[in-house]
Amino acid sequence: MPTKLLEGVSSKLADQWVATLLTPAFVFWAGGLLAYGDRHGFGSIETWFQQFSEPMQLGLIAIALCTVAASAFVAQRFDTAVLRGLEGYWYPGLRYLSLPLLHWQKVRRRRIVKP
């Protein structure tokens, strides 16, 4: 009985972990790979990948998955700070960066509103 409960809980945790942690990062990296392949062709990627032995290919896939997991962790760690910055709540040390953006917005607004 306890083993079935443990299996059920662990499978649910794994599903949640994959859904919340890896999906956005995987979509980001897959989009980048598709953009690169669209620009330079997928043949170059395939040729580069096939030059390695099968164990090395598995190692490269494992490294790619670790990169996805690490980037997901970093993005999840700093998402609140980035979101606050995008909302306009600049940290005191970075407020000077907002001044050129505010000036640009004022000039653009004057140009649009100008009768």
MOPAC internal coordinates of N, CA, C and O (Angstrom, degrees):
PM7 1SCF
backbone

  N    0.0000 0     0.00 0     0.00 0    0    0    0
  C    1.4521 1     0.00 0     0.00 0    1    0    0
  C    1.5305 1   111.92 1     0.00 0    2    1    0
  O    1.2310 1   118.53 1   130.63 1    3    2    1
  N    1.3417 1   120.40 1   -49.37 1    3    2    1
  C    1.4634 1   120.03 1  -179.37 1    5    3    2
  C    1.5348 1   112.44 1   -63.80 1    6    5    3
  O    1.2310 1   119.82 1   148.00 1    7    6    5
  N    1.3405 1   117.94 1   -32.00 1    7    6    5
  C    1.4692 1   119.02 1  -179.65 1    9    7    6
  C    1.5190 1   111.09 1   -67.66 1   10    9    7
  O    1.2310 1   119.91 1   141.59 1   11   10    9
  N    1.3303 1   117.78 1   -38.41 1   11   10    9
  C    1.4640 1   120.22 1   178.27 1   13   11   10
  C    1.5264 1   110.70 1   -66.88 1   14   13   11
  O    1.2310 1   120.59 1   141.32 1   15   14   13
  N    1.3242 1   116.49 1   -38.68 1   15   14   13
  C    1.4620 1   120.21 1   177.15 1   17   15   14
  C    1.5262 1   110.32 1   -64.49 1   18   17   15
  O    1.2310 1   120.75 1   135.66 1   19   18   17
  N    1.3299 1   116.17 1   -44.34 1   19   18   17
  C    1.4641 1   120.97 1   179.11 1   21   19   18
  C    1.5325 1   110.73 1   -63.17 1   22   21   19
  O    1.2310 1   119.82 1   138.38 1   23   22   21
  N    1.3301 1   117.95 1   -41.62 1   23   22   21
  C    1.4685 1   121.31 1   177.54 1   25   23   22
  C    1.5241 1   111.09 1   -62.70 1   26   25   23
  O    1.2310 1   120.27 1   137.17 1   27   26   25
  N    1.3250 1   117.08 1   -42.83 1   27   26   25
  C    1.4615 1   120.93 1   179.75 1   29   27   26
  C    1.5136 1   112.38 1   -64.04 1   30   29   27
  O    1.2310 1   120.91 1   135.06 1   31   30   29
  N    1.3252 1   115.86 1   -44.94 1   31   30   29
  C    1.4693 1   120.55 1   180.00 1   33   31   30
  C    1.5269 1   110.27 1   -65.46 1   34   33   31
  O    1.2310 1   120.51 1   135.59 1   35   34   33
  N    1.3300 1   116.63 1   -44.41 1   35   34   33
  C    1.4618 1   119.32 1  -178.16 1   37   35   34
  C    1.5231 1   111.55 1   -66.54 1   38   37   35
  O    1.2310 1   119.85 1   144.25 1   39   38   37
  N    1.3284 1   117.89 1   -35.75 1   39   38   37
  C    1.4661 1   119.18 1   178.42 1   41   39   38
  C    1.5247 1   110.83 1   -69.02 1   42   41   39
  O    1.2310 1   120.23 1   142.06 1   43   42   41
  N    1.3310 1   117.17 1   -37.94 1   43   42   41
  C    1.4708 1   120.40 1   176.83 1   45   43   42
  C    1.5284 1   110.98 1   -65.64 1   46   45   43
  O    1.2310 1   120.50 1   138.54 1   47   46   45
  N    1.3430 1   116.66 1   -41.46 1   47   46   45
  C    1.4576 1   119.83 1   177.80 1   49   47   46
  C    1.5228 1   111.39 1   -63.90 1   50   49   47
  O    1.2310 1   120.44 1   139.10 1   51   50   49
  N    1.3118 1   116.77 1   -40.90 1   51   50   49
  C    1.4632 1   119.98 1   178.45 1   53   51   50
  C    1.5214 1   110.95 1   -64.22 1   54   53   51
  O    1.2310 1   120.32 1   138.64 1   55   54   53
  N    1.3327 1   116.99 1   -41.36 1   55   54   53
  C    1.4643 1   119.89 1   177.82 1   57   55   54
  C    1.5237 1   111.29 1   -61.82 1   58   57   55
  O    1.2310 1   120.37 1   135.11 1   59   58   57
  N    1.3300 1   116.90 1   -44.89 1   59   58   57
  C    1.4581 1   121.14 1   179.42 1   61   59   58
  C    1.5236 1   111.29 1   -64.61 1   62   61   59
  O    1.2310 1   120.44 1   139.44 1   63   62   61
  N    1.3314 1   116.76 1   -40.56 1   63   62   61
  C    1.4528 1   121.00 1  -178.86 1   65   63   62
  C    1.5146 1   110.23 1   -63.04 1   66   65   63
  O    1.2310 1   120.66 1   134.64 1   67   66   65
  N    1.3125 1   116.34 1   -45.36 1   67   66   65
  C    1.4562 1   119.99 1   179.39 1   69   67   66
  C    1.5219 1   110.62 1   -65.22 1   70   69   67
  O    1.2310 1   120.39 1   137.31 1   71   70   69
  N    1.3354 1   116.85 1   -42.69 1   71   70   69
  C    1.4665 1   120.43 1  -177.29 1   73   71   70
  C    1.5217 1   111.94 1   -67.21 1   74   73   71
  O    1.2310 1   119.92 1   139.35 1   75   74   73
  N    1.3228 1   117.76 1   -40.65 1   75   74   73
  C    1.4604 1   119.03 1  -175.01 1   77   75   74
  C    1.5170 1   113.45 1   -88.95 1   78   77   75
  O    1.2310 1   119.53 1   150.03 1   79   78   77
  N    1.3040 1   118.51 1   -29.97 1   79   78   77
  C    1.4540 1   120.35 1  -173.19 1   81   79   78
  C    1.5145 1   113.36 1   -98.02 1   82   81   79
  O    1.2310 1   119.86 1   135.11 1   83   82   81
  N    1.3156 1   117.88 1   -44.89 1   83   82   81
  C    1.4516 1   119.63 1  -170.78 1   85   83   82
  C    1.5259 1   114.88 1   -92.22 1   86   85   83
  O    1.2310 1   119.03 1   153.28 1   87   86   85
  N    1.2935 1   119.46 1   -26.72 1   87   86   85
  C    1.4625 1   120.30 1  -173.09 1   89   87   86
  C    1.5222 1   113.56 1   -60.32 1   90   89   87
  O    1.2310 1   118.17 1   126.63 1   91   90   89
  N    1.3392 1   121.08 1   -53.37 1   91   90   89
  C    1.4680 1   118.77 1   179.92 1   93   91   90
  C    1.5274 1   112.94 1   -63.07 1   94   93   91
  O    1.2310 1   120.18 1   139.36 1   95   94   93
  N    1.3066 1   117.26 1   -40.64 1   95   94   93
  C    1.4607 1   120.02 1   179.77 1   97   95   94
  C    1.5250 1   110.88 1   -67.16 1   98   97   95
  O    1.2310 1   120.61 1   139.65 1   99   98   97
  N    1.3189 1   116.44 1   -40.35 1   99   98   97
  C    1.4605 1   119.42 1   179.85 1  101   99   98
  C    1.5222 1   110.92 1   -64.97 1  102  101   99
  O    1.2310 1   120.47 1   139.23 1  103  102  101
  N    1.3247 1   116.70 1   -40.77 1  103  102  101
  C    1.4678 1   120.40 1   178.01 1  105  103  102
  C    1.5284 1   109.77 1   -63.15 1  106  105  103
  O    1.2310 1   119.86 1   138.88 1  107  106  105
  N    1.3375 1   117.87 1   -41.12 1  107  106  105
  C    1.4601 1   121.91 1   178.05 1  109  107  106
  C    1.5214 1   111.20 1   -60.19 1  110  109  107
  O    1.2310 1   120.38 1   128.30 1  111  110  109
  N    1.3340 1   116.88 1   -51.70 1  111  110  109
  C    1.4612 1   120.34 1  -177.61 1  113  111  110
  C    1.5240 1   112.07 1   -68.70 1  114  113  111
  O    1.2310 1   120.24 1   142.23 1  115  114  113
  N    1.3333 1   117.15 1   -37.77 1  115  114  113
  C    1.4673 1   119.90 1   177.55 1  117  115  114
  C    1.5258 1   110.34 1   -65.38 1  118  117  115
  O    1.2310 1   120.37 1   141.03 1  119  118  117
  N    1.3374 1   116.90 1   -38.97 1  119  118  117
  C    1.4669 1   120.20 1   176.28 1  121  119  118
  C    1.5105 1   111.60 1   -62.77 1  122  121  119
  O    1.2310 1   120.32 1   139.12 1  123  122  121
  N    1.3263 1   117.00 1   -40.88 1  123  122  121
  C    1.4652 1   120.50 1   176.72 1  125  123  122
  C    1.5142 1   111.81 1   -63.90 1  126  125  123
  O    1.2310 1   120.23 1   138.90 1  127  126  125
  N    1.3271 1   117.17 1   -41.10 1  127  126  125
  C    1.4611 1   120.74 1   177.95 1  129  127  126
  C    1.5258 1   110.98 1   -65.53 1  130  129  127
  O    1.2310 1   120.51 1   139.09 1  131  130  129
  N    1.3288 1   116.63 1   -40.91 1  131  130  129
  C    1.4658 1   119.58 1   177.35 1  133  131  130
  C    1.5282 1   111.46 1   -65.44 1  134  133  131
  O    1.2310 1   120.06 1   140.72 1  135  134  133
  N    1.3261 1   117.49 1   -39.28 1  135  134  133
  C    1.4649 1   120.41 1   178.16 1  137  135  134
  C    1.5224 1   110.57 1   -64.84 1  138  137  135
  O    1.2310 1   120.37 1   138.16 1  139  138  137
  N    1.3310 1   116.90 1   -41.84 1  139  138  137
  C    1.4619 1   120.34 1   177.65 1  141  139  138
  C    1.5243 1   110.44 1   -63.90 1  142  141  139
  O    1.2310 1   120.69 1   135.24 1  143  142  141
  N    1.3291 1   116.29 1   -44.76 1  143  142  141
  C    1.4651 1   119.96 1   179.40 1  145  143  142
  C    1.5095 1   112.33 1   -64.54 1  146  145  143
  O    1.2310 1   120.30 1   144.24 1  147  146  145
  N    1.3159 1   117.03 1   -35.76 1  147  146  145
  C    1.4614 1   120.33 1   178.03 1  149  147  146
  C    1.5196 1   110.91 1   -67.27 1  150  149  147
  O    1.2310 1   120.48 1   141.91 1  151  150  149
  N    1.3118 1   116.68 1   -38.09 1  151  150  149
  C    1.4630 1   121.35 1  -177.47 1  153  151  150
  C    1.5320 1   112.09 1   -76.62 1  154  153  151
  O    1.2310 1   120.39 1   135.88 1  155  154  153
  N    1.3346 1   116.86 1   -44.12 1  155  154  153
  C    1.4567 1   121.41 1  -172.60 1  157  155  154
  C    1.5250 1   113.64 1  -109.71 1  158  157  155
  O    1.2310 1   119.97 1   174.48 1  159  158  157
  N    1.3033 1   117.65 1    -5.52 1  159  158  157
  C    1.4559 1   121.10 1  -179.01 1  161  159  158
  C    1.5168 1   111.44 1    92.22 1  162  161  159
  O    1.2310 1   121.03 1   -36.94 1  163  162  161
  N    1.3140 1   115.64 1   143.06 1  163  162  161
  C    1.4600 1   121.06 1  -178.71 1  165  163  162
  C    1.5261 1   111.62 1   -80.26 1  166  165  163
  O    1.2310 1   120.38 1   163.43 1  167  166  165
  N    1.3183 1   116.88 1   -16.57 1  167  166  165
  C    1.4638 1   120.08 1   179.63 1  169  167  166
  C    1.5104 1   112.39 1   -62.32 1  170  169  167
  O    1.2310 1   120.23 1   142.01 1  171  170  169
  N    1.3329 1   117.16 1   -37.99 1  171  170  169
  C    1.4640 1   120.04 1  -179.97 1  173  171  170
  C    1.5257 1   111.10 1   -66.15 1  174  173  171
  O    1.2310 1   120.42 1   142.34 1  175  174  173
  N    1.3250 1   116.80 1   -37.66 1  175  174  173
  C    1.4691 1   120.62 1   178.03 1  177  175  174
  C    1.5273 1   109.55 1   -66.48 1  178  177  175
  O    1.2310 1   121.22 1   134.51 1  179  178  177
  N    1.3171 1   115.27 1   -45.49 1  179  178  177
  C    1.4666 1   119.54 1  -179.24 1  181  179  178
  C    1.5263 1   111.50 1   -64.13 1  182  181  179
  O    1.2310 1   120.36 1   137.10 1  183  182  181
  N    1.3249 1   116.93 1   -42.90 1  183  182  181
  C    1.4659 1   120.81 1   178.68 1  185  183  182
  C    1.5223 1   110.76 1   -62.30 1  186  185  183
  O    1.2310 1   120.50 1   136.09 1  187  186  185
  N    1.3273 1   116.65 1   -43.91 1  187  186  185
  C    1.4586 1   120.56 1   179.86 1  189  187  186
  C    1.5210 1   110.47 1   -63.02 1  190  189  187
  O    1.2310 1   120.15 1   137.22 1  191  190  189
  N    1.3427 1   117.31 1   -42.78 1  191  190  189
  C    1.4585 1   121.38 1  -176.99 1  193  191  190
  C    1.5323 1   111.71 1   -69.17 1  194  193  191
  O    1.2310 1   120.20 1   143.53 1  195  194  193
  N    1.3175 1   117.23 1   -36.47 1  195  194  193
  C    1.4627 1   120.65 1  -175.78 1  197  195  194
  C    1.5259 1   113.49 1   -78.20 1  198  197  195
  O    1.2310 1   119.94 1   170.52 1  199  198  197
  N    1.3155 1   117.71 1    -9.48 1  199  198  197
  C    1.4588 1   119.21 1   178.07 1  201  199  198
  C    1.5234 1   112.30 1   -72.77 1  202  201  199
  O    1.2310 1   120.13 1   165.40 1  203  202  201
  N    1.3339 1   117.36 1   -14.60 1  203  202  201
  C    1.4557 1   122.12 1  -178.63 1  205  203  202
  C    1.5257 1   110.29 1   -93.14 1  206  205  203
  O    1.2310 1   121.02 1   -23.29 1  207  206  205
  N    1.3273 1   115.66 1   156.71 1  207  206  205
  C    1.4656 1   120.64 1   175.80 1  209  207  206
  C    1.5250 1   109.02 1   -71.32 1  210  209  207
  O    1.2310 1   121.24 1   -13.27 1  211  210  209
  N    1.3372 1   115.24 1   166.73 1  211  210  209
  C    1.4688 1   119.44 1  -177.07 1  213  211  210
  C    1.5278 1   113.04 1   -61.61 1  214  213  211
  O    1.2310 1   118.74 1   136.35 1  215  214  213
  N    1.3365 1   120.01 1   -43.65 1  215  214  213
  C    1.4734 1   118.31 1   176.94 1  217  215  214
  C    1.5338 1   112.27 1   -62.33 1  218  217  215
  O    1.2310 1   120.68 1   143.38 1  219  218  217
  N    1.3272 1   116.30 1   -36.62 1  219  218  217
  C    1.4626 1   119.61 1   178.23 1  221  219  218
  C    1.5296 1   110.82 1   -67.60 1  222  221  219
  O    1.2310 1   120.25 1   143.30 1  223  222  221
  N    1.3284 1   117.13 1   -36.70 1  223  222  221
  C    1.4657 1   120.86 1   176.60 1  225  223  222
  C    1.5273 1   110.58 1   -62.23 1  226  225  223
  O    1.2310 1   120.62 1   137.61 1  227  226  225
  N    1.3411 1   116.42 1   -42.39 1  227  226  225
  C    1.4633 1   120.37 1   176.95 1  229  227  226
  C    1.5230 1   110.92 1   -63.49 1  230  229  227
  O    1.2310 1   120.78 1   141.59 1  231  230  229
  N    1.3282 1   116.11 1   -38.41 1  231  230  229
  C    1.4622 1   119.96 1   176.66 1  233  231  230
  C    1.5238 1   111.67 1   -64.33 1  234  233  231
  O    1.2310 1   120.09 1   139.56 1  235  234  233
  N    1.3317 1   117.44 1   -40.44 1  235  234  233
  C    1.4630 1   121.02 1   177.64 1  237  235  234
  C    1.5235 1   111.58 1   -64.60 1  238  237  235
  O    1.2310 1   120.81 1   141.38 1  239  238  237
  N    1.3215 1   116.06 1   -38.62 1  239  238  237
  C    1.4669 1   120.04 1   176.85 1  241  239  238
  C    1.5316 1   109.70 1   -64.99 1  242  241  239
  O    1.2310 1   120.38 1   138.61 1  243  242  241
  N    1.3359 1   116.87 1   -41.39 1  243  242  241
  C    1.4707 1   120.34 1   178.35 1  245  243  242
  C    1.5282 1   110.51 1   -64.02 1  246  245  243
  O    1.2310 1   120.06 1   139.42 1  247  246  245
  N    1.3242 1   117.49 1   -40.58 1  247  246  245
  C    1.4641 1   120.96 1   177.41 1  249  247  246
  C    1.5223 1   110.26 1   -63.80 1  250  249  247
  O    1.2310 1   120.46 1   139.14 1  251  250  249
  N    1.3327 1   116.73 1   -40.86 1  251  250  249
  C    1.4647 1   119.99 1   178.69 1  253  251  250
  C    1.5287 1   110.85 1   -62.97 1  254  253  251
  O    1.2310 1   120.01 1   138.00 1  255  254  253
  N    1.3277 1   117.59 1   -42.00 1  255  254  253
  C    1.4621 1   120.52 1   178.39 1  257  255  254
  C    1.5255 1   111.46 1   -66.67 1  258  257  255
  O    1.2310 1   120.24 1   142.99 1  259  258  257
  N    1.3331 1   117.15 1   -37.01 1  259  258  257
  C    1.4651 1   119.75 1   176.46 1  261  259  258
  C    1.5290 1   110.84 1   -66.70 1  262  261  259
  O    1.2310 1   120.40 1   143.86 1  263  262  261
  N    1.3324 1   116.84 1   -36.14 1  263  262  261
  C    1.4645 1   120.66 1   176.44 1  265  263  262
  C    1.5229 1   110.53 1   -64.19 1  266  265  263
  O    1.2310 1   120.72 1   137.48 1  267  266  265
  N    1.3246 1   116.23 1   -42.52 1  267  266  265
  C    1.4692 1   120.24 1   177.62 1  269  267  266
  C    1.5207 1   110.29 1   -62.22 1  270  269  267
  O    1.2310 1   120.28 1   135.10 1  271  270  269
  N    1.3268 1   117.07 1   -44.90 1  271  270  269
  C    1.4671 1   120.54 1  -179.37 1  273  271  270
  C    1.5301 1   110.71 1   -65.16 1  274  273  271
  O    1.2310 1   119.94 1   138.32 1  275  274  273
  N    1.3416 1   117.73 1   -41.68 1  275  274  273
  C    1.4631 1   120.57 1  -179.81 1  277  275  274
  C    1.5287 1   110.99 1   -66.10 1  278  277  275
  O    1.2310 1   120.10 1   137.44 1  279  278  277
  N    1.3189 1   117.41 1   -42.56 1  279  278  277
  C    1.4671 1   119.14 1   179.22 1  281  279  278
  C    1.5281 1   110.86 1   -67.22 1  282  281  279
  O    1.2310 1   120.15 1   145.93 1  283  282  281
  N    1.3217 1   117.31 1   -34.07 1  283  282  281
  C    1.4625 1   120.14 1   176.08 1  285  283  282
  C    1.5209 1   110.46 1   -64.82 1  286  285  283
  O    1.2310 1   120.48 1   139.03 1  287  286  285
  N    1.3268 1   116.68 1   -40.97 1  287  286  285
  C    1.4697 1   120.42 1   178.56 1  289  287  286
  C    1.5257 1   110.70 1   -63.74 1  290  289  287
  O    1.2310 1   120.16 1   134.34 1  291  290  289
  N    1.3328 1   117.29 1   -45.66 1  291  290  289
  C    1.4618 1   120.93 1  -179.33 1  293  291  290
  C    1.5243 1   110.09 1   -63.58 1  294  293  291
  O    1.2310 1   120.28 1   135.43 1  295  294  293
  N    1.3159 1   117.07 1   -44.57 1  295  294  293
  C    1.4699 1   120.08 1   179.81 1  297  295  294
  C    1.5213 1   110.97 1   -63.60 1  298  297  295
  O    1.2310 1   120.39 1   140.39 1  299  298  297
  N    1.3135 1   116.86 1   -39.61 1  299  298  297
  C    1.4611 1   120.21 1   179.65 1  301  299  298
  C    1.5270 1   110.88 1   -69.25 1  302  301  299
  O    1.2310 1   120.62 1   148.00 1  303  302  301
  N    1.3030 1   116.41 1   -32.00 1  303  302  301
  C    1.4696 1   120.94 1  -179.21 1  305  303  302
  C    1.5242 1   111.67 1   -69.26 1  306  305  303
  O    1.2310 1   120.44 1   141.37 1  307  306  305
  N    1.3301 1   116.77 1   -38.63 1  307  306  305
  C    1.4595 1   120.48 1  -174.03 1  309  307  306
  C    1.5238 1   113.65 1  -106.13 1  310  309  307
  O    1.2310 1   119.64 1  -169.27 1  311  310  309
  N    1.3175 1   118.30 1    10.73 1  311  310  309
  C    1.4670 1   119.17 1  -175.61 1  313  311  310
  C    1.5223 1   112.87 1   -65.98 1  314  313  311
  O    1.2310 1   119.65 1   144.80 1  315  314  313
  N    1.3306 1   118.28 1   -35.20 1  315  314  313
  C    1.4681 1   120.40 1   179.41 1  317  315  314
  C    1.5247 1   110.76 1   -66.65 1  318  317  315
  O    1.2310 1   120.16 1   136.36 1  319  318  317
  N    1.3252 1   117.29 1   -43.64 1  319  318  317
  C    1.4686 1   120.58 1  -179.70 1  321  319  318
  C    1.5237 1   110.62 1   -65.05 1  322  321  319
  O    1.2310 1   119.98 1   137.60 1  323  322  321
  N    1.3129 1   117.64 1   -42.40 1  323  322  321
  C    1.4660 1   120.88 1   179.59 1  325  323  322
  C    1.5239 1   110.05 1   -66.43 1  326  325  323
  O    1.2310 1   120.22 1   137.62 1  327  326  325
  N    1.3132 1   117.18 1   -42.38 1  327  326  325
  C    1.4606 1   120.60 1   179.42 1  329  327  326
  C    1.5259 1   110.92 1   -62.94 1  330  329  327
  O    1.2310 1   119.97 1   138.02 1  331  330  329
  N    1.3094 1   117.66 1   -41.98 1  331  330  329
  C    1.4677 1   120.36 1   177.09 1  333  331  330
  C    1.5223 1   110.92 1   -61.93 1  334  333  331
  O    1.2310 1   120.02 1   140.19 1  335  334  333
  N    1.3267 1   117.56 1   -39.81 1  335  334  333
  C    1.4594 1   120.67 1   177.76 1  337  335  334
  C    1.5141 1   111.82 1   -65.33 1  338  337  335
  O    1.2310 1   120.59 1   139.50 1  339  338  337
  N    1.3331 1   116.47 1   -40.50 1  339  338  337
  C    1.4664 1   119.92 1   178.80 1  341  339  338
  C    1.5232 1   111.93 1   -68.81 1  342  341  339
  O    1.2310 1   120.25 1   152.21 1  343  342  341
  N    1.3244 1   117.12 1   -27.79 1  343  342  341
  C    1.4645 1   120.95 1   176.97 1  345  343  342
  C    1.5234 1   112.26 1   -77.28 1  346  345  343
  O    1.2310 1   119.93 1   167.87 1  347  346  345
  N    1.3245 1   117.74 1   -12.13 1  347  346  345
  C    1.4515 1   121.03 1   178.46 1  349  347  346
  C    1.5091 1   114.32 1   103.75 1  350  349  347
  O    1.2310 1   119.77 1  -177.75 1  351  350  349
  N    1.3164 1   118.05 1     2.25 1  351  350  349
  C    1.4646 1   121.63 1   177.04 1  353  351  350
  C    1.5303 1   108.18 1   -88.85 1  354  353  351
  O    1.2310 1   120.77 1   -99.23 1  355  354  353
  N    1.3189 1   116.12 1    80.77 1  355  354  353
  C    1.4532 1   121.64 1  -176.45 1  357  355  354
  C    1.5240 1   110.12 1   -76.21 1  358  357  355
  O    1.2310 1   121.05 1   -37.74 1  359  358  357
  N    1.3067 1   115.59 1   142.26 1  359  358  357
  C    1.4558 1   120.20 1   175.09 1  361  359  358
  C    1.5226 1   108.67 1   -71.79 1  362  361  359
  O    1.2310 1   119.99 1   -30.38 1  363  362  361
  N    1.3346 1   117.63 1   149.62 1  363  362  361
  C    1.4713 1   120.17 1  -174.03 1  365  363  362
  C    1.5339 1   113.91 1   -53.66 1  366  365  363
  O    1.2310 1   119.47 1   142.71 1  367  366  365
  N    1.2925 1   118.61 1   -37.29 1  367  366  365
  C    1.4598 1   120.82 1  -179.78 1  369  367  366
  C    1.5133 1   113.98 1   -72.11 1  370  369  367
  O    1.2310 1   120.08 1   163.44 1  371  370  369
  N    1.3199 1   117.46 1   -16.56 1  371  370  369
  C    1.4621 1   121.30 1  -176.94 1  373  371  370
  C    1.5230 1   113.11 1  -110.79 1  374  373  371
  O    1.2310 1   119.99 1  -174.73 1  375  374  373
  N    1.3271 1   117.63 1     5.27 1  375  374  373
  C    1.4670 1   119.68 1  -177.29 1  377  375  374
  C    1.5143 1   112.48 1   -63.23 1  378  377  375
  O    1.2310 1   119.90 1   150.33 1  379  378  377
  N    1.3275 1   117.79 1   -29.67 1  379  378  377
  C    1.4571 1   119.75 1  -179.98 1  381  379  378
  C    1.5276 1   111.81 1   -63.34 1  382  381  379
  O    1.2310 1   120.19 1   156.40 1  383  382  381
  N    1.3249 1   117.24 1   -23.60 1  383  382  381
  C    1.4672 1   120.44 1   176.93 1  385  383  382
  C    1.5256 1   111.72 1   -70.91 1  386  385  383
  O    1.2310 1   120.02 1   156.28 1  387  386  385
  N    1.3163 1   117.56 1   -23.72 1  387  386  385
  C    1.4554 1   120.34 1  -177.75 1  389  387  386
  C    1.5234 1   112.61 1   -79.10 1  390  389  387
  O    1.2310 1   119.58 1   158.91 1  391  390  389
  N    1.3274 1   118.40 1   -21.09 1  391  390  389
  C    1.4614 1   121.08 1  -175.90 1  393  391  390
  C    1.5320 1   113.15 1   -61.42 1  394  393  391
  O    1.2310 1   118.45 1   133.09 1  395  394  393
  N    1.3360 1   120.56 1   -46.91 1  395  394  393
  C    1.4643 1   118.71 1   177.16 1  397  395  394
  C    1.5315 1   112.51 1   -64.00 1  398  397  395
  O    1.2310 1   120.38 1   146.12 1  399  398  397
  N    1.3185 1   116.87 1   -33.88 1  399  398  397
  C    1.4658 1   119.84 1   178.92 1  401  399  398
  C    1.5250 1   110.86 1   -67.76 1  402  401  399
  O    1.2310 1   120.39 1   138.69 1  403  402  401
  N    1.3213 1   116.85 1   -41.31 1  403  402  401
  C    1.4623 1   120.29 1   177.65 1  405  403  402
  C    1.5296 1   110.98 1   -64.76 1  406  405  403
  O    1.2310 1   120.38 1   139.20 1  407  406  405
  N    1.3270 1   116.89 1   -40.80 1  407  406  405
  C    1.4648 1   120.43 1   177.64 1  409  407  406
  C    1.5269 1   110.24 1   -61.83 1  410  409  407
  O    1.2310 1   120.49 1   136.01 1  411  410  409
  N    1.3218 1   116.66 1   -43.99 1  411  410  409
  C    1.4672 1   121.03 1   179.43 1  413  411  410
  C    1.5292 1   110.59 1   -61.19 1  414  413  411
  O    1.2310 1   120.16 1   138.53 1  415  414  413
  N    1.3353 1   117.30 1   -41.47 1  415  414  413
  C    1.4601 1   120.57 1   178.85 1  417  415  414
  C    1.5249 1   111.71 1   -65.48 1  418  417  415
  O    1.2310 1   120.11 1   139.79 1  419  418  417
  N    1.3422 1   117.39 1   -40.21 1  419  418  417
  C    1.4683 1   120.44 1   179.38 1  421  419  418
  C    1.5209 1   111.19 1   -64.54 1  422  421  419
  O    1.2310 1   120.21 1   136.90 1  423  422  421
  N    1.3300 1   117.20 1   -43.10 1  423  422  421
  C    1.4687 1   121.04 1   178.89 1  425  423  422
  C    1.5170 1   109.71 1   -64.11 1  426  425  423
  O    1.2310 1   119.98 1   136.22 1  427  426  425
  N    1.2816 1   117.65 1   -43.78 1  427  426  425
  C    1.4708 1   121.29 1  -179.52 1  429  427  426
  C    1.5284 1   110.88 1   -64.37 1  430  429  427
  O    1.2310 1   120.37 1   138.18 1  431  430  429
  N    1.3269 1   116.90 1   -41.82 1  431  430  429
  C    1.4730 1   120.71 1   179.24 1  433  431  430
  C    1.5258 1   110.77 1   -63.98 1  434  433  431
  O    1.2310 1   120.21 1   138.14 1  435  434  433
  N    1.3397 1   117.20 1   -41.86 1  435  434  433
  C    1.4698 1   120.17 1   178.21 1  437  435  434
  C    1.5161 1   110.77 1   -61.83 1  438  437  435
  O    1.2310 1   120.70 1   141.21 1  439  438  437
  N    1.3235 1   116.27 1   -38.79 1  439  438  437
  C    1.4644 1   120.16 1   179.09 1  441  439  438
  C    1.5386 1   111.77 1   -65.93 1  442  441  439
  O    1.2310 1   120.61 1   141.73 1  443  442  441
  N    1.3046 1   116.44 1   -38.27 1  443  442  441
  C    1.4732 1   120.57 1  -178.76 1  445  443  442
  C    1.5199 1   110.98 1   -74.97 1  446  445  443
  O    1.2310 1   119.64 1   137.20 1  447  446  445
  N    1.3399 1   118.29 1   -42.80 1  447  446  445
  C    1.4547 1   122.92 1  -174.64 1  449  447  446
  C    1.5318 1   111.33 1   -79.28 1  450  449  447
  O    1.2310 1   119.96 1   158.90 1  451  450  449
  N    1.3129 1   117.68 1   -21.10 1  451  450  449
  C    1.4538 1   121.85 1  -176.17 1  453  451  450
  C    1.5386 1   111.01 1   -53.29 1  454  453  451
  O    1.2310 1   120.44 1   -53.21 1  455  454  453
  N    1.3524 1   116.76 1   126.79 1  455  454  453
  C    1.4848 1   119.49 1  -177.59 1  457  455  454
  C    1.5068 1   113.67 1   -75.32 1  458  457  455
  O    1.2310 1   120.10 1   180.00 1  459  458  457

